């Protein structure tokens, strides 16, 4: 007998409703450019599989704009991106291109896209990559969509960028280990984290790592202020101190360490974490963010959007003109900055 109260079993053969495609997009290209960031592969995967679900072909461009200029293009299918969501780096590779900065270089890349009958280009990268995408559309009319892929989290128009969460976790793991040895030897560790001209990574790591002081480019405070912090820490009985410095702060970690050594005579050690923050398997937050933004980028082209970056603000998808991402400034969280100081007692 049939159970009249049983819930209907959904048919696995029922296709998902297609997203409207008023532009008639049939083929899109995707590339990663600039510095790599954990989660780029998740974004590539999302682009390929979203496009495939809508009957759209994807062309992968190897080595960013440099590869586009040389014609390094190939078709990508859903199976080509299998088992990549957990991988760091980028399967498409990345490179910085001086040739792309010239009109001639961009014209050659545009011709390759036309030869492949590409209807739009998705660029995963930071503001330098978005500059290149912006000029490509301005000069050759090829629709472009930017996806924020940079550990620096410095792009206006999105709460977070792909790779940022993983970079913070990587740096924090190193800070925790350095704190152990710093306390054992009663030393001061001055740790430099990446972020280019922004202090987002430094600030999050400082709060999560319980640092005694943090130096970021957004605050021009003099390095001499750290001397009182160190002396007060010693007076409170602390056996070691952690000072976090963003790479964009004038003088960097070495400058801060030299000031401490000269002002207190205390032994300091400098640790520059560097490119280790760009590697490793992306944490779940980066995988989810990359998946949502990659999907949104395909739908944006289908909707006729172009010359915009897809971002996420307050858990929703937003679209920001590409030039706004570098012309408008994204500040650090000032409340978090205050919190870092309050909790360092």
N, C-alpha and C positions, 0 to 999 in steps of 0.2 A: 504493500500500500504506500501511497505517496503521503509524506508528512505535509499537511496543509500549512503548518506554521513555520516550516523551514525557510530560511532566507534564500533568495535566488542566488545561484552560483554564477558569478560573472564569467562570460565566455572569454577565453584567452585569445580567441580569433577576432574579437571586436577591436578594430584599430582605434588609436587615440584620435580625437578630432584634429584635423589639420589646422595649424595657425594660418590666419589669412595671409595671402601673399600677393597683395595688389601690385607690387613691382615686378612680379613674374621672375623672381630670383631663381636661377637654376644652378649657379656655381659660385662659390665663395672661396677666397684664399685666406690663409691664416699664417702668421709668422710671430716669432718671439724675437725681441730686440733689446739691446742694451744689457745691463747686468741681469744674470739669471736670478730667479727667486723660487723657493719651494712652493709648489702649487701650480706652476706654469703647465705642467703636464696634465693636471686635472682640468685646467681651462681648455687646453687643446682637445682633450677627450670630450669635454662638454660641447665644444663647437662641432666636432665631427659627428657625434651621435645625435645632437639636436638637429643638425642639417639633414642627416640621413633619415631621421624620422619624418622629415617634411619633404623627402624626395629631392633634396638638394645635394649636389656633389661638392666635395671639399678638396681644394688644392693646398698641399703643405709646401711652405717655402722654407728651405734650409738656410741657416746662417743669416737670418734677419734681412735687413735691407741690402747688405752686402751680397747675399745670395740671390735676392730678387734682381739686383743689377746684373748678375751673371747668368740668370735664368735657371737657378737650381730649384725647379718646381716639380712636384709629383702628386699624383692623386692619393688621397687618404680615405680609408674606409673604416667602419666601426671595429673591425678586427685588428686594424693597424694600431689602434690605441688601447687594445686590451692589456690589462696588467700594467698600466702606467700611472694610475691615480695615486699610488703610494710612492712613486719614484721622484727624487729630487732632480734638480737641473731641468733641462728641456730636451725632449727627443728631437726637436727640430733644430737644435743647436742655436747659438746666438753669436753675434759679432757686432762690432762697432764699424761703421762705414764712413770714411771720409768722402768717398765718391758720391754717396747719396746727398751730400751737402751741396752738390752742384746741380744746376738745372739739367745738364746733360745726363748726369747719372740717374736722376729721377725720370727723365724722359725714356731712358732705356728700360728701366724697371716697369714703367707704365706700359710700354710696348709688349713686354713679356706677358703682362696680365691680359692685355687685349688679345694676344695670340692664343692664350689659354681660354678665352671667352669668359673671363671672370667678371661677375656682376658687382662684387664688393670685396673689400679687404678688411680683415680683422687683425689688429695689431696689439699684441700683448707686451706691455713694457711700461716705461716711465715717461717723464716729460720730454726727454730727448727723442724718444721713439715717436711720441705724439707730434712733435715738431715735424718729423719726417713724413708722417701720415698726413698731417694737415696740408703741407705743401704739395704732396702728391695729388690730393683732391683739388686744391686750388688751381693747380697748373694743368691737370689732365682730366678732371671731372670724374675720377674713379671714387665711388662712395667708400668712405673709411669709417670704421668704428674702433675706438680704443678700449682696451681692457686693462685696468691698472695692475700691473705686475712689477712690484718693486718692494724690497724689504724696508725701504726708508719710510714708507707711509706718508710721503710728503706731497701727495697730489690733492689739490683742492677738488671738492665735489664728491668725495667718498669717505666714509668713516674709517675704513681700513683698506689697505691694498694687499693683493695676493703676495704671500711670503712673509708678511710682517709678523704674524703670530708665531711662526716657526722660528724666525730670527730671534725674537724675544726669548723664547723657550731655550734655544741653543745658548744664548748669552747668559741666561739665568743659571743654567746648569754649570757653566764654567765659573760663574761668580760664587756659587755655593761651594764648589771645590776649592777655590782660591781662599775663601773665608776660612775654611778648615785649616789650611796650612798657615794662613796669616795669623790666626789665633794661636797656633802651636808655637810659632816663632816670635810672636808679639811684634809683628811687622804691619806696616801700612801698605795695602795693595791699591795702586791706582790703575784702574781697568778702563781701557778705551774700547768703546763699541762703535759699530758702524751707524750710518744714517745720513751720510754726506753732509748737507747743510741743515739738517733737521734733528731735533733732539727727542723724537718720539720713542725710539728704542731705548735710549739712555734713561729717560724718565720712567718708563715702565719697569725696566730692569732695576733701577734704583729703589723703587717702592717695593717691588716683589722680593728684592734681594736684601732689603734692610740696610741699604747703604747709609753711611754717615753724611755724605755730601754728593751732589750731582752737579755737573757743569754742562750746560747746553748752549748752543749758538743763539737761541732766542733770548737769553739773558746775558747781558754784557758785564755781569758782576766781576770784580777783580779777583784774581786768583789768590790774593793775600787773605781773603776771607776764610780760606780753608785752614789757615794756621790756628785760629781760635777754635775752630771745630775739632781739630786734632788734639789740641791741648785740653779742651774740655772733655774729650773722650777718655784721655789718659787719666784725668782727674776723677772721672766717674768709675774708673777701674776697668775700662775696656782693655782687653789684651791685644786687640787688633782692630784695624779700621779698613773699611772698603769705600773707596772713592770712585764714582762712575763719571767718565768723561766722554761726551759725544765727540766723534772724530772732527766735527766741524767747529768745535770750540777752539779759539785762537791758541796756538801752542800745543794743543792736544794733551794727551796723558803725560808725556815727558815733561812738558812745561809745568804742569801741576805738580808732578813729583819733584822736580828741581826746586820749586818754590817751598815745598814742605821740607825738603832736606836742608835748604839754606836757612829757613826760618825757625826750625825746631831742632835740627841736628838728628832727627829720628830716622831710622832706617826705613827706606821705602823700596818697593819693587813695582815695576811697570809691566803690565800685561796687555798687549794689543791683540784683541781677539781676531780682527781682520775677517778674511773671506770664509772662515769656518761658519760664520753666521748665514752664509748664502746656501750652504749645502744641507744635506740630510733629508730624510723623509718628511713631507709636510704634515703638520699636526691636523687634527680633524677640522678645526676652524678654517684653516686655509683651503682644505679640500672642499668644504661646503661652499665657501665664498667663491672659489674659482669655478665650481660647477654652476652656481647660480649666474655668475657674470658671463660665463661662456655661453650658456643657454640664451641669456638676454641679448647678447651681441648678435646672435643669428636672427632672433626675432626682430631686433632693431633694423637690420638690413631689410628684412621682409616687409617691415612697416614703412619703409622709405626714409628712415632716419639716416643721417650721415654726418661726418665731421663732429661726432660727439663721443664722449667717454661714457660707458655704462659704469655706474657706481652703486654703492649701497649705503643708504642713510636711514637710520632708524628702522632697520630691517626691511626697508623697501628699496626697489630698484629705481635709480634716478638716471637722468641723461644730462650731461654737462657739456657745453661747447668745448672742443679740444683746447682752444686758446685760453679758456678760463683756468684750465688745470695748471698752467704755468704762470699766467698773468696775475692770478689771485693767490693770496698767501694763506696757507693752512697753518694755524697756530697750534702749539702744544696745548694740552689740557692744563689750564692754569690752576684749577682746583687740585689736580693731582700733584702739580708742582708744589703747591702749598702743603699738601698732605705729606710729601716726601720730607719736607723740612720739619714738620710737626712730629713725625714718627721717628726722627733720628736721634731723639734725646737719649 
